[in-house]
Amino acid sequence: MSALRILLVDNRDSFTWNLAHDLERFGAEVQVCQAADCSEGDAFGFNGIVLSPGPGLPSESEGLMKLVAHWAPRMPMLGVCLGLQALVEWSGGSLRQMASVRHGMAGMAKRLADDDLLLGELSPCFQVGHYHSWCADRTKLPDDWEVTAEVEGEPDIVLAMRHRSLPLNAVQFHPESVLTPDGRRILKAWLSSLQP
């Protein structure tokens, strides 16, 4: 069986290579491309795309939103942190700045869907690593998305979501962080959903 080929779009984040190495642990062949240097045709021949975390807002990562607009209707994608936010904005949703910055903080997530592709095998509550000061505005999230995890005790903070008709999944937390003990299980579950 041939290895899954994953295109990892780097939004100039120090965690990008952690993500790449974790995906490679499960046999994936990962190619990393800076968002600013990618073109729409670069996804040809890949089984899935990962949108990396990154500083700032999605619109501030050069080239990212153009790539998402082209690929999201066509390719399986996993958005991580800034990647989730890019998918929200692509679909017509909005982001909001949080009252408190959460960088390098552990928190508890509450799983909302037992059949979720990424989280279905995890405990109903599980630890995640936060590295963000913005999040999806849940009150303005398009109906195309189903929220699959939220911050325990703070349901207005979306931590994971899946698209209802496209193979798009996203997490606001960092699965590649040591603060997310089940992170590798999440990445493995996503890879398992792809066809080589």
C-alpha positions in Angstrom: 0.0 0.0 0.0 1.4 3.4 -1.0 1.9 6.0 1.7 -0.6 8.8 2.2 0.7 12.1 0.7 0.0 15.1 2.8 0.5 18.7 1.9 1.2 20.8 5.0 0.7 24.5 4.5 3.0 26.4 6.7 1.7 29.7 8.1 5.2 30.5 9.5 4.6 28.8 12.8 7.2 27.0 15.0 4.8 24.1 15.5 4.6 23.2 11.8 7.4 20.8 11.8 6.1 19.1 15.0 2.9 18.5 13.0 4.9 17.2 10.1 6.9 14.7 12.2 3.8 13.5 14.0 2.1 12.8 10.7 5.2 11.0 9.5 5.1 8.8 12.6 2.0 7.1 11.1 3.6 6.6 7.7 2.5 9.7 5.8 4.7 11.3 3.3 4.6 15.0 4.2 5.6 17.9 2.0 5.7 21.3 3.7 5.0 24.5 1.7 4.9 28.1 2.9 1.5 29.5 2.3 3.0 32.4 0.5 4.9 30.1 -1.9 2.0 27.6 -2.6 -0.2 27.8 -5.7 -3.6 26.1 -6.2 -2.0 23.4 -8.4 0.4 22.3 -5.7 -2.2 20.1 -4.1 -2.4 17.8 -7.2 -1.5 14.2 -6.2 -2.0 14.7 -2.5 -4.5 12.7 -0.3 -5.1 15.6 2.1 -4.1 19.0 3.2 -3.2 20.3 6.7 -3.4 24.0 7.4 -0.9 24.8 10.1 -1.2 27.1 13.1 0.3 30.6 12.7 0.5 34.1 14.2 -2.1 36.7 13.7 -5.3 36.3 11.7 -5.8 34.2 8.6 -6.0 37.2 6.3 -2.5 38.2 7.5 -0.9 34.9 6.3 0.0 35.7 2.7 -1.8 33.5 0.2 -3.6 31.4 2.7 -7.2 32.5 2.0 -6.8 32.1 -1.7 -5.5 28.6 -1.3 -8.4 27.7 1.1 -11.0 29.1 -1.3 -9.6 26.9 -4.1 -9.0 23.7 -2.1 -11.8 23.5 0.5 -14.5 22.4 -2.0 -12.2 19.8 -3.5 -9.8 18.3 -1.0 -9.9 16.7 2.5 -8.5 19.2 4.9 -7.5 19.5 8.5 -7.3 23.0 9.9 -5.2 23.5 13.1 -5.7 26.7 15.1 -5.2 29.4 12.5 -6.2 26.7 10.0 -9.6 26.4 11.8 -10.0 30.1 11.7 -9.2 30.2 8.0 -11.9 27.6 7.3 -14.4 29.6 9.4 -13.7 32.8 7.4 -13.8 31.0 4.0 -17.3 29.7 4.8 -18.6 33.1 5.7 -18.2 32.9 9.5 -16.5 35.4 11.8 -13.8 35.3 14.4 -13.8 37.1 17.7 -11.0 38.2 20.0 -11.1 36.4 23.4 -11.3 38.2 26.7 -8.0 36.5 27.8 -5.0 35.3 25.8 -4.4 31.6 26.0 -0.8 30.8 24.9 0.8 27.7 26.1 -2.1 26.9 28.5 -3.7 23.5 29.1 -7.5 23.3 29.3 -10.3 20.8 29.1 -12.3 20.1 26.0 -15.8 18.7 26.1 -16.6 16.4 23.2 -20.1 16.9 21.7 -20.3 14.2 19.1 -19.8 10.5 19.8 -19.4 9.7 16.1 -16.8 12.4 15.3 -14.1 11.3 13.0 -11.3 13.0 15.0 -12.6 12.8 18.5 -15.0 9.9 18.7 -12.6 7.5 20.4 -11.5 10.0 23.1 -13.0 10.5 26.6 -16.0 12.9 26.8 -13.6 15.4 28.4 -9.9 15.6 27.4 -7.0 17.9 27.8 -5.9 20.2 25.0 -3.1 22.8 24.5 -4.3 26.4 23.8 -2.2 28.8 21.8 -4.6 31.4 20.7 -6.2 34.8 21.4 -8.9 34.5 18.7 -11.6 31.9 18.1 -14.6 31.2 15.9 -17.6 33.4 16.8 -20.1 30.5 17.5 -23.1 32.8 17.1 -22.0 33.5 13.5 -20.8 30.1 12.5 -22.5 29.0 9.3 -24.9 26.0 9.5 -22.5 24.1 7.2 -20.4 23.4 10.3 -21.1 21.2 13.3 -19.3 22.0 16.5 -17.8 18.8 17.8 -15.9 20.1 20.9 -16.0 23.2 23.1 -14.1 24.4 26.1 -15.5 22.7 29.2 -17.6 25.3 31.0 -17.2 27.8 28.2 -19.4 26.6 25.3 -18.9 29.8 23.4 -15.3 28.8 22.6 -15.3 26.3 19.7 -12.5 23.8 19.9 -13.3 21.4 17.1 -15.7 21.3 14.2 -16.6 19.3 11.1 -18.2 20.3 7.8 -21.6 18.7 7.2 -21.1 17.9 3.5 -17.3 18.3 2.7 -14.4 16.4 4.1 -13.2 19.3 6.2 -12.3 19.0 9.9 -10.7 21.5 12.2 -9.4 22.0 15.7 -8.6 25.2 17.6 -6.1 23.5 19.9 -2.7 22.1 18.9 -2.8 18.3 18.6 1.0 18.2 18.1 1.6 19.9 21.5 2.7 18.0 24.6 -0.3 19.8 26.3 -2.6 17.6 24.2 -1.9 14.1 25.4 -4.3 12.5 22.8 -3.1 14.7 20.0 -1.4 11.9 18.1 -4.6 9.8 18.3 -6.4 12.7 16.7 -3.9 13.0 13.8 -3.9 9.3 13.3 -7.7 9.2 13.1 -7.7 12.0 10.4 -5.1 10.1 8.4 -7.1 6.9 8.7 -10.0 8.7 7.0 -8.1 9.4 3.8 -7.8 7.2 0.8 -4.3 6.4 -0.5 
